[in-house]
Amino acid sequence: MTSTPIDLHCHLIPAPELSLQYLPVQFGTAQDEDEVLYHGASVGPVRRLLTDPAVALREMDRTGIHRRAMSVAPLSYRYDLPGDEALRWHRSLNDAIVDACAADPARLVPVGIVPLQNPEGAAQEVRRAAERLGVRAFEIGTHIAGRNLDDETLEPFWSIVEALDVALFIHPEHTPNSRWSGYYLVNLLGNPVETAVAVSSLIFGGVVDRHPRLRFWLAHGGGVVPSLVGRLRHGWKVRSEPSVRGCGDPLALLERNFWFDSLTHDPGVLKALADRFGADRIVLGSDAPFDMGDVDPLGSLAEAMDENGVHTVAHTGAMLLGL
């Protein structure tokens, strides 16, 4: 059994000179050359951590993390691009993140990305990246430019993901909402709610019933999903709307197809999550290198569960990535 948990929630912008063609990002300010701005707002002095694998490896040594699954920052999704252009962009990103992780392939595992607005292209890129590049998992957003993940056009994508037995990382991107414009609520509240919308769509939309071998892990401890399980299940029992597409018991599907990362920012919440769903449904997540991440994810994990639980988390992360 793997003894050290793999960090399954950390980000990298590979080949920044390429990425800046498509991303609403600015590297460096007059005050700090390492500052990163996203849509004009600072996400911290993380430029080198976010773009240089060597710097990321040194930070891993500092925090005791042996291995990371590196996914692009969610601002890279660009689901608004035309389908063919998006496919070219995502292929370039996948090539770039695989090349970046080659800096130390024993410690850096690439997580791919696919253009969900082009489902056939997304299916093609999953096959290419999995079979030619060795990518074991792919990151997706919580919606595709306003369309939920139960959109029927995504069936070719779900089918190839299931057939190739690769895992999917659901990570929200900031979704504009005028009521969330202040206090950083677009992230603090918006991201956890977006994850719940995505999971509910996959369950009630029948996606995981039709594709029972799909495996998802969820950012930020699953957002508000764990606290809503009872409500979602009760609604499924007493209302006709959640069952309109013939889904099964939401709790059973959640326990079968979904895992949660450890990024809850509270050991009591993380312990409750592990107690409710089991340590074997938890994977390590730091959200490095962003300011909303956990600077000591292993410490947080150890504070919330015993040594056996930590070992179980390590095994679960390796299982999801097929390591």
GUTI-172589 format. One line per 4 residues: number of its first residue (from 1); for each residue y, x, z of N, C-alpha, C. Coordinates in steps of 0.001 Angstrom, whole numbers, plus 500000, padded with zeros to 6 digits. Each point is the difference from the previous one (the first is absolute). Layout:
BEGIN
NUM) Y X Z Y X Z Y X Z | ...
# end
This chain:
BEGIN
1) 498802 500850 500000 501198 499150 500000 501239 500879 500000 | 500993 499632 499179 501264 500724 499978 500656 499907 501364 | 500479 501142 500540 500548 500000 501352 501507 499826 500021 | 500709 500392 498948 501452 499902 499964 500423 498900 499036
5) 500765 499008 500486 500403 498910 499101 500839 500496 498831 | 499794 499374 498862 500789 500253 498801 501214 499085 500028 | 501168 500561 499757 501226 499211 499955 500050 499276 498659 | 499830 498685 500029 499951 499214 498773 501335 499356 499637
9) 501044 500306 500744 501311 499424 499684 501056 501097 500103 | 500179 500720 498912 501045 501015 499911 500409 500124 498542 | 501213 500454 499767 500580 499880 498676 500439 501338 499421 | 500006 500024 498674 500415 501177 499256 500643 499521 498699
13) 501102 500624 499635 500575 499792 498678 499701 501249 499188 | 498951 499961 499181 499638 501183 499217 500936 500143 498806 | 500172 501221 499547 500821 500258 498807 501317 499238 500079 | 500859 500298 500989 501227 499208 500188 500899 499960 498771
17) 499968 501048 499176 500841 499974 498804 499565 498885 499048 | 498708 499668 500017 499495 498863 499234 500334 498694 500704 | 499758 499963 501296 500156 498768 500770 501436 499489 499990 | 500953 500895 500003 501392 499577 500079 500444 499236 498759
21) 499226 500062 498931 500335 499220 498809 499850 498500 500262 | 499161 499648 500974 499683 498596 500228 500334 499500 501406 | 500294 500879 500925 500122 499583 501388 501451 499881 500448 | 500305 498987 500837 501354 499845 500550 500208 500940 501187
25) 499827 501304 499738 499985 500999 501068 501025 501089 499708 | 500600 500481 501066 500878 501164 499894 499512 501047 500991 | 499838 501220 499527 499595 501099 500863 501222 500828 500366 | 500292 500079 501297 501073 500850 500481 501347 499302 500048
29) 500773 500316 501035 501371 499519 500148 500885 501175 500360 | 501283 499757 500041 500932 501064 500366 499750 500478 501419 | 499478 499130 500842 499753 500353 501400 498656 500692 500202 | 498999 499633 499201 498656 500530 500216 499247 499993 498678
33) 499657 501178 499489 499316 500080 498706 498585 499435 500048 | 499450 499824 501208 498636 499484 500144 499970 498478 500145 | 501181 499372 500061 500058 498550 500178 499470 499282 498752 | 499297 498891 500231 499517 499163 498911 500635 498620 500141
37) 500634 499537 498938 500615 498680 499977 499205 499091 499081 | 499750 498795 500468 499275 498991 499217 500912 498797 499858 | 500372 499672 498773 501008 498962 499759 501243 500270 500840 | 500346 501266 500163 501211 500391 500708 499863 500117 501501
41) 498868 499588 500572 499804 500065 501455 499090 501167 500345 | 500333 500725 501051 499211 501159 500393 498648 499590 500566 | 498949 500742 499590 498680 499843 500619 499609 501287 500734 | 501000 500859 500232 499770 501187 500807 500093 501293 499200
45) 500130 501123 500708 500055 501325 499351 498595 500497 499668 | 499392 499368 499004 498564 500199 499750 499702 500481 498577 | 501006 500507 499294 499781 500335 498584 498834 500966 499820 | 499974 501084 500765 498933 500989 499811 498648 499452 500441
49) 499981 499261 501109 498752 499388 500451 499474 499000 498980 | 500903 499349 499282 499632 498937 499082 499626 500512 498616 | 500406 501221 499671 499815 500477 498629 499208 501295 499883 | 499785 500712 501106 499357 501311 499938 498683 499970 500777
53) 498860 500054 499331 498714 499958 500707 499841 501122 501018 | 500560 501167 499733 499877 501111 500943 500693 499681 501315 | 501153 499365 499923 500724 499609 501216 499229 498898 500724 | 499442 499070 499241 499195 498940 500614 498788 500574 500726
57) 499380 501018 499429 498843 500635 500641 500399 500678 501305 | 501159 500629 500028 500461 500620 501252 500253 498942 501066 | 500535 498850 499594 500224 498916 500950 498671 499437 500492 | 498999 499949 499146 498675 499570 500429 499448 500940 501058
61) 500182 501291 499816 499543 500968 500997 500688 499755 501334 | 501303 499709 499943 500765 499779 501234 499481 498791 500767 | 499613 498940 499295 499577 498765 500660 498494 499906 500194 | 499254 501027 499555 498556 500003 500197 499234 499145 499015
65) 500643 499601 498897 499341 499187 498975 499310 500930 499012 | 498688 499869 499858 499288 500880 499081 500098 499526 498557 | 499972 498673 499793 499949 499485 498630 500893 498775 499877 | 500656 499885 498848 500834 498842 499710 499666 499431 498627
69) 500078 498678 499913 499933 499314 498707 501435 499747 499574 | 500435 500678 498949 501407 500000 499614 500267 498910 498968 | 500848 499048 500364 500409 498938 499076 501476 500156 499682 | 500382 499537 498823 501413 500090 499645 500806 499072 500890
73) 501276 500286 500144 500869 499109 500756 500057 498645 499291 | 499985 498889 500749 499933 498683 499361 501171 499701 499074 | 501086 500723 500140 501109 499815 499072 499618 500406 498574 | 498808 500574 499842 499536 500438 498680 499335 498892 499196
77) 499736 498844 500592 499225 498970 499310 500631 499595 498671 | 501273 499682 500012 500754 499580 498819 499256 498927 499199 | 499611 498932 500707 499316 498892 499347 500929 499220 499060 | 501270 500382 499972 500951 499341 499112 500009 500596 498591
81) 499367 501138 499801 500004 500650 498699 499139 499243 498993 | 500321 500087 498699 499100 499433 498994 498616 500628 500111 | 498972 499222 499637 498621 500399 500258 499601 501348 499450 | 500302 500282 498730 499601 501271 499405 500743 501169 500628
85) 501282 499807 500267 500785 501057 500637 499491 500268 501413 | 499667 498918 500710 499464 500144 501350 498679 500763 499980 | 499149 499714 499029 498717 500698 499909 500219 501492 499775 | 500916 500377 499119 500283 501424 499777 500525 500651 501273
89) 500874 499290 500712 500584 500517 501241 498915 500195 501062 | 499138 499040 500172 498967 500083 501033 498948 501057 499649 | 499689 500144 498718 499091 501070 499607 500602 501365 500325 | 501266 500158 499733 500669 501272 500316 499994 500259 501495
93) 500232 498944 500785 499983 500150 501459 498614 500399 500491 | 498978 499367 499463 498644 500326 500436 499642 501438 499653 | 500347 500433 498802 499760 501399 499634 500739 500926 500953 | 501246 499620 500342 500829 500857 500841 499476 500069 501429
97) 499546 498871 500547 499552 500047 501397 498653 500700 500118 | 499164 499883 498965 498746 500758 499994 500304 501493 499931 | 500945 500394 499160 500382 501410 499904 500580 500495 501328 | 500830 499180 500656 500601 500403 501267 498933 500191 501071
101) 499025 499105 500051 498948 500099 501015 499058 501171 499726 | 500012 500518 498775 499191 501175 499684 500500 501248 500723 | 501165 499908 500645 500490 501115 500818 499019 500325 501116 | 499272 498982 500489 498945 500200 500992 499087 498780 499949
105) 499088 499949 499023 499183 498796 499795 499081 499670 501160 | 499730 500949 500872 499174 499707 501165 500769 499196 501037 | 501331 500023 499922 500811 499334 501013 500872 498875 499454 | 500291 500028 498715 500879 498998 499399 499203 499165 499005
109) 499963 498696 500237 499239 499078 499155 500997 499099 499266 | 499990 499981 498659 500970 499180 499270 499643 498519 500015 | 501012 499182 500207 499881 498552 499877 500808 499592 498772 | 499372 499281 499086 500644 499655 498742 500898 498787 500094
113) 500587 499659 498846 500910 498863 499901 499764 499360 498636 | 500191 498692 499902 499712 499302 498743 501077 498953 499709 | 500272 499728 498715 501042 499030 499614 499462 498576 500025 | 500112 499325 501114 499411 498675 500134 500647 498965 499082
117) 501217 500270 499495 500610 499076 499054 499307 500065 498631 | 499113 500962 499849 499208 500189 498785 498540 500079 500433 | 499363 498855 500307 498662 500024 500601 498954 500738 499178 | 500005 499824 498687 499045 500729 499169 500271 501497 500063
121) 501276 500369 499950 500350 501409 500133 499638 500547 501369 | 500195 499167 501055 499624 500415 501349 498502 500262 500085 | 499210 499120 499386 498548 500183 499991 499621 501286 499264 | 500647 500255 498870 499736 501230 499250 500345 501235 500831
125) 501125 499923 500736 500430 501172 500757 499119 500232 501221 | 499496 498933 500607 499037 500171 501088 498780 500763 499491 | 499483 499587 498859 498820 500674 499456 500306 501455 499655 | 501135 500234 499331 500355 501376 499624 500167 500883 501231
129) 500792 499519 500971 500293 500822 501167 498758 500209 500864 | 499149 498987 500091 498789 500126 500810 498977 500912 499333 | 499757 499789 498702 498924 500719 499328 500423 501387 499520 | 501253 500162 499581 500426 501295 499476 500697 500871 501038
133) 500722 499360 500919 500779 500765 500979 499360 500016 501382 | 499004 499165 500228 499339 499971 501301 500760 499262 501076 | 500903 499103 499629 500783 499246 500981 499102 498951 500657 | 500021 499950 501333 499094 499133 500755 500654 498715 500503
137) 501328 499935 499920 500701 498834 500538 501326 499848 499266 | 500531 498763 500026 501246 499694 499313 500898 499186 500919 | 501285 500270 499894 501010 499292 500789 500600 498873 499170 | 500167 498825 500618 500639 498878 499325 501028 499372 500931
141) 500960 499294 499395 500999 499295 500782 499509 498636 500446 | 500880 499270 500668 499643 498683 500529 500269 498878 499004 | 500742 500305 498949 500237 499027 498932 500413 500766 498754 | 499979 499334 498863 500346 500626 498731 501262 499337 499471
145) 501144 500566 500376 501295 499445 499578 500077 498499 500287 | 499545 499610 501192 500090 498611 500422 498728 499192 499835 | 498993 500522 499295 498724 499295 499850 499021 500497 501054 | 499332 499087 500674 499085 500379 501062 498697 500577 499439
149) 499214 500604 500880 498797 500705 499571 498847 499083 499608 | 500168 498688 500154 498985 499074 499504 500267 499587 498557 | 500965 500632 499347 500308 499685 498609 498756 500181 499138 | 499677 498988 499213 498744 500016 499241 499935 501119 498963
153) 501141 500503 499567 499987 501067 498997 499421 501295 500551 | 499882 500127 501325 499503 501240 500603 498479 500111 500010 | 499287 498994 499528 498544 500030 500055 499377 501250 499366 | 500481 500487 498843 499401 501235 499453 500158 501186 500944
157) 501105 500037 500710 500227 501093 500946 499036 499915 501167 | 499891 498824 500625 499075 499869 501134 498573 500320 499576 | 499631 499589 498808 498628 500223 499536 499674 501474 499868 | 500900 500788 499431 499703 501423 499818 500058 500739 501323
161) 500912 499604 500898 500053 500612 501332 498683 499781 500728 | 499494 498777 499932 498731 499689 500663 498850 500750 499342 | 499985 500056 498678 498901 500658 499295 499953 501495 500286 | 501170 500628 500112 500060 501443 500256 499955 500337 501486
165) 500067 498977 500860 499887 500181 501446 501069 500941 500544 | 501239 499803 499541 501123 500750 500557 500754 499092 500963 | 500659 500604 500985 500721 499236 501018 501451 499806 499591 | 500647 499014 500608 501396 499695 499713 500829 500028 501276
169) 501158 500631 499918 500954 500103 501106 501150 499053 499711 | 500158 498965 500826 501107 499053 499826 501182 500474 500842 | 501094 500308 499312 501211 500477 500671 501199 499255 499427 | 500771 499299 500837 501159 499257 499488 501133 500931 499589
173) 500792 499521 499056 501277 500616 499674 501088 499075 500515 | 501162 500554 500312 501088 499157 500485 500252 498852 499028 | 499907 498768 500505 500238 498817 499193 501337 499392 500400 | 500970 499951 499081 501331 499483 500360 499939 498582 500539
177) 500764 499762 501030 500126 498685 500618 501339 499998 500717 | 500880 499100 499642 501358 500016 500567 499986 499861 501512 | 499012 499326 500554 499933 499832 501453 499471 501246 500692 | 499451 500955 499224 499497 501235 500562 500908 501184 499663
181) 501215 499726 499580 500861 501076 499508 500543 500881 501115 | 500094 499472 501224 500515 500777 501119 498913 500549 500889 | 500362 500982 500819 499140 500524 501067 498705 500650 499501 | 499920 500324 498725 498813 500576 499383 498811 499037 500057
185) 500293 498702 500059 498927 499006 500068 499150 499981 498745 | 500561 500469 498869 499213 500021 498765 498737 500832 500175 | 500041 500987 500893 498819 500805 500314 499352 499531 501301 | 500800 499891 501066 499443 499690 501318 499258 498669 500013
189) 500538 499028 499315 499393 498670 499947 499397 499712 498630 | 500734 500346 498958 499572 499659 498647 498673 500606 499609 | 499813 501291 500262 498747 500644 499596 498774 499382 500676 | 500010 499784 501322 498820 499367 500623 499730 498591 499485
193) 501052 499239 499714 499809 498650 499470 499447 500061 498579 | 500507 500923 499189 499507 500149 498625 498494 500288 499981 | 499542 500827 500922 498564 500289 500065 499209 498729 500287 | 500520 499150 500881 499305 498745 500314 499952 499073 498791
197) 501063 499961 499210 499999 499173 498788 498937 500511 499028 | 499927 501325 499857 499019 500581 499080 498578 499677 500433 | 499686 500200 501261 498649 499747 500497 499657 498513 499898 | 500942 499142 500354 499754 498563 499914 499745 499581 498559
201) 500738 500599 499057 499797 499670 498582 498618 500437 499532 | 499571 501176 500423 498674 500490 499603 498881 499131 500571 | 500214 499500 501213 498975 499174 500642 500028 498574 499449 | 501133 499319 500135 500074 498607 499582 499912 499859 498481
205) 500411 501034 499278 499901 499960 498547 498606 500246 499479 | 499050 500268 500885 498613 500175 499604 499661 501361 499419 | 500936 500949 500045 499751 501309 499391 498829 500698 500672 | 499996 500042 501326 498921 500722 500685 498702 499194 500030
209) 500058 498701 499757 498766 499233 499806 499369 500353 498655 | 500833 500110 498965 499473 500323 498671 499585 501462 499882 | 500600 500851 500826 499738 501442 499937 499686 500506 501412 | 498829 499680 500499 499694 500241 501416 499918 501473 500387
213) 499900 500912 499024 499889 501417 500350 501346 500727 499998 | 501090 499268 499777 501318 500625 500084 500255 500486 501425 | 500632 501160 500104 500320 500584 501309 501482 500369 500026 | 500719 499412 500956 501422 500239 500154 500273 500615 501371
217) 500900 500976 500055 500559 500334 501306 501483 499692 499974 | 500531 499555 501155 501335 499446 500113 500913 500926 500776 | 501203 500192 499489 500997 500824 500677 500522 499305 501255 | 500560 500822 500901 500747 499514 501165 499166 499089 500899
221) 498734 500399 500224 499136 499220 500875 499687 498616 499463 | 500159 499828 498671 499782 498683 499413 501208 499090 500080 | 501158 500575 500397 501188 499166 500135 499777 498903 501019 | 500385 498776 499656 499823 498881 500940 498667 499276 499783
225) 499163 500537 499124 498718 499339 499718 499164 499792 501268 | 499780 501027 500838 499117 499786 501154 500460 498879 500917 | 501310 499856 500182 500488 498956 500907 499947 498613 499377 | 499783 499926 498696 499959 498705 499318 498586 499527 499677
229) 498992 500775 500360 498628 499655 499617 499622 498603 500466 | 500287 499708 501246 499640 498681 500523 500717 498887 499269 | 501269 500207 499703 500777 498968 499320 499505 499794 498568 | 499730 501091 499302 499503 499882 498633 498647 499276 499969
233) 499154 500351 500945 498670 499381 500022 500084 498524 500374 | 500864 499673 500961 500161 498596 500386 500529 499187 498822 | 500992 500552 499292 500535 499286 498845 498954 499770 498935 | 499135 500992 499798 498912 499876 499030 499048 498870 500378
237) 499827 499783 501310 499088 498955 500472 500605 498601 499883 | 501299 499855 500292 500571 498659 500142 500855 499573 498813 | 500366 500931 499119 500838 499662 498857 499231 500211 498694 | 500340 499203 498995 499324 500138 498716 500576 501135 499159
241) 501282 500328 500180 500655 500977 499128 499357 501392 500031 | 499665 500543 501165 499404 501351 500004 498642 500073 499301 | 499331 498848 499838 498656 499993 499405 499997 499592 498537 | 501179 499857 499403 500071 499440 498655 499261 500857 498979
245) 499865 501299 500263 499273 500870 499076 498644 500413 500559 | 499560 499276 501022 498634 500142 500475 499708 501249 500796 | 500947 500480 500770 499742 501224 500758 499096 499732 501197 | 499343 501069 500467 499172 499901 501191 500822 500164 501260
249) 499329 500126 501119 500634 500150 501309 500926 501217 499995 | 501306 499830 500212 500926 501132 499958 499641 501118 500961 | 499514 499659 501184 499636 501044 500955 498836 500828 499474 | 498993 499339 499471 498842 500731 499477 500400 500904 498838
253) 500890 499522 499142 500444 500808 498862 500852 501170 500465 | 500840 499764 500991 500824 501083 500538 499118 501091 500602 | 498957 499584 500712 499102 500963 500628 499101 500712 498990 | 499829 499426 498829 499143 500610 498993 500751 500921 499043
257) 501195 499615 499579 500668 500672 498889 501217 500839 500398 | 500441 499929 501256 501266 500634 500368 499855 500928 501204 | 500787 501093 499949 500125 500942 501104 501478 500169 500320 | 500293 500520 501187 501376 500121 500473 500309 501463 500313
261) 501185 500452 499617 500340 501348 500454 500541 499937 501422 | 500136 501153 500623 500313 500081 501430 501482 499977 500308 | 500856 499819 498989 501437 500146 500187 500615 498733 500594 | 499869 499857 501307 500553 498842 500702 501181 500362 500891
265) 500196 501289 500264 501087 500496 500861 499867 499526 501447 | 498822 499565 500377 499804 499535 501375 498514 500106 500327 | 499617 500823 501007 498574 500174 500293 499324 498715 500455 | 500742 499138 500676 499418 498738 500439 499654 499106 498824
269) 500883 499978 499004 499743 499197 498801 498820 500576 499226 | 499952 501326 499884 498887 500635 499288 498683 499756 500722 | 500009 500088 501324 498783 499731 500779 499548 498561 499786 | 500957 499060 500014 499646 498593 499788 499417 499793 498609
273) 500545 500709 499011 499486 499895 498638 498555 500493 499930 | 499738 501141 500652 498638 500540 500008 499060 499115 500810 | 500483 499451 501096 499162 499108 500799 499647 498733 499220 | 500958 499502 499222 499786 498737 499290 499088 500181 498789
277) 500217 501076 499240 499267 500170 498750 498977 501132 500029 | 500078 500859 501014 499087 501132 500104 500635 501274 499477 | 499667 501125 500630 500537 501293 499560 499566 500329 498583 | 498896 499415 499550 499522 500265 498648 500787 499252 498930
281) 501042 499254 500409 500915 499381 499027 501366 500690 500020 | 500104 501110 500724 501267 500730 500126 499899 501325 499264 | 501060 500372 499285 500120 501329 499408 501309 500609 500478 | 500051 501313 500005 501218 500680 500444 501105 499833 498964
285) 501218 499745 500476 501153 499917 499121 501239 500516 500684 | 500733 500897 499340 501202 500580 500606 501289 499560 499319 | 499952 499622 498710 501186 499730 499188 500876 501242 499845 | 499385 501173 500113 500754 501229 499788 500470 500070 498549
289) 501209 500527 499759 500890 500640 500966 501187 499132 500403 | 499916 498694 499837 501169 499160 500184 500341 499773 501473 | 501251 499584 500239 500465 499831 501375 499316 498837 500711 | 499397 499078 499258 499261 498911 500622 498549 500371 500273
293) 499666 501269 499832 498645 500455 500242 499754 500404 501437 | 498805 500473 500260 499569 500464 501320 499888 501518 499948 | 500804 500681 500806 500004 501467 499961 498769 500588 500674 | 499264 499206 500775 498778 500476 500656 498910 498940 499874
297) 499496 499761 498788 499039 498903 499806 498696 500192 500749 | 499534 501252 500122 498765 500237 500750 500200 499710 501477 | 501179 500350 500524 500310 499698 501392 500051 498504 500255 | 500587 499276 499067 500068 498540 500138 498610 499385 499973
301) 499158 500536 499141 498633 499495 499902 499241 500264 501298 | 500133 501220 500539 499294 500360 501230 500492 499189 501194 | 501280 499628 499986 500552 499204 501099 499455 498578 499993 | 499616 499510 498815 499584 498603 499878 498500 499802 500127
305) 499203 501050 499746 498542 499816 500040 499313 501253 500499 | 498745 499861 500409 499261 501126 500541 499495 500911 498872 | 499318 501085 500393 499567 500993 499023 499044 499400 498971 | 499128 499123 500440 499071 499381 499070 500739 499162 498961
309) 501065 499313 500450 500802 499218 499071 500689 500875 498974 | 500518 501157 500435 500656 500930 499083 499014 500504 498957 | 498781 500319 500424 498972 500445 499052 499645 498890 499013 | 499981 498768 500476 499715 498880 499114 501091 499851 498947
313) 501249 500157 500414 501124 499937 499064 499858 501094 498943 | 499598 501189 500421 499819 501107 499062 498926 499664 498966 | 498908 499445 500459 498910 499639 499096 500441 498907 499026 | 500766 499027 500502 500442 498883 499161 500900 500488 498875
317) 500947 500889 500312 500877 500520 498970 499235 500729 498921 | 499024 500813 500402 499180 500724 499028 499188 499038 499143 | 499498 498924 500617 499219 499007 499272 500845 499315 498924 | 501222 499604 500357 500847 499292 499039 500287 500867 498788
321) 500150 501304 500216 500312 500900 498896 498752 500566 499319 | 498846 499636 500508 498763 500507 499410 499806 501488 500203 | 500449 500509 501161 499902 501440 500283 498792 500307 500875
# end
